[in-house]
Each structure stands twice: as structure tokens, then as C-alpha cells.
Amino acid sequence: MKKFTISLRTCAYALLCTVFLSFSADGPVEEEVVYIQQKLYDHYNTGAKGGSIKKYELHITNTGFCRYKCFLNNGKIEYFSFNFLKYKDIDYAGTVESGSLILHTKGDDVIVQTYNDSKGGDIDSMATFMAIPLKNIEPEELSQLMEKFQQMSRKLHQ
């Protein structure tokens, strides 16, 4: 009976370890998420919009969501979000020194929310693209970003 109890404990422990390890494993898009997040943070242009950006939050999640929240000096907050399942294409408007990364979706798939706007109050709408201000980004880095966006979208569709 003692051998049976030891064997049962060993099996239960192995099963428990397997369950915990399965939850700690990286998702299928982990590499792309880390790369995209780091590049966007490295090249984010806080001087955009006339230097009125107080702070920002930019998150790419393992489930494929891109969330961008911009806090302006006048108290206005702009929030954009979309899922990479709806990603279509990427453009860049500007120069190496300064420009906007424009992420296009298949339709009106970008959630746009504006808070504390003195002209219109709080506004909820949908859009076909999201623009992120960047600076000091080389064409090679833009090509790599485009490739990572496409890889992430493909992996999420699988």
C-alpha cells in the first residue's frame, strides 16, 4: 500500500508541474509582441502634436490587441484600440527624423474614444486606421516592424 501511495503522489506531482508549466509558456506571438513593443517605445515621439503630449501608454498584448492611450497637457485623453486579427497594412508618413506610423485595419475596426475634450466632451467612434507618432526610425526598422506585424497577424489567424 505504501508503494501505491508514493506512486500516486509522484504522478500527482508530475501532473501538477505539467499544468503549471503549461501556463508559464510563451504564447505563439510572444516574440513579435516583445519586438513591436520595444521598437514603438524606443521611437515614440512625445514632441508630436506640438509638444502637447504629457504621457502615453502603448501596449501590444499576447492576444493580439494594440492599445494606445495619449494624455495631452490640456487634460484631453485619446484612446485607440484594435485587434491584429483585423490588421490589414502599415504605412509611414514622414521622414527618418519624425513621422507617423499608420496601422490600417480591414474596416472600421479601430475603437476611438476621446475624454475631456473641451470642444466635444466624451466621444466614442470607430476608424479604419490608428496613427502612432515616431521619431528617429530608419527604413530598415520600419520594414522589420511591418514584417513582425504581418507575422503576428498570421499567427493569430492560425
Secondary structure, 3 states (H helix, E strand, C coil): CHHHHHHHHHHHHHHHHHHHHHHHCCCCCHHHHHHHHHHHHHHECCCHHHHCEEEEEEEECCCCEEEEEEEECCCCEEEEEEEHHHEEEEEEEECCCEEEEEEEECCCCEEEEEEEECCCEEEEEEECEEEEEEECCCHHHHHHHHHHHHHHHHHHHC
